[in-house]
């Protein structure tokens, strides 16, 4: 069932960037799930704050986390077990009360 859902999702995204992002979600989004340490120090990447653990990840993993934080409207339509959507594989919460959004990670995307 999941391959059919992924096909439908990728069919809706017609440019090559969208297909590349969807492929990275499938490859990196189905790993072991655990939550990030909320007491971590923060690093700003592309205008969004993340725990410093993300800065140590491979560039493609960083790219998908940044994409997930900035474009939840895309990932919310891609299903993922045990989550509601693929967005939940990467983002636990976003705190928008400060001058820069601060993302609490779900480490499932680390693979």
Order of alpha helices (4+ residues) and beta strands (2+ residues): alpha-alpha-beta-beta-alpha-alpha-alpha-beta-beta
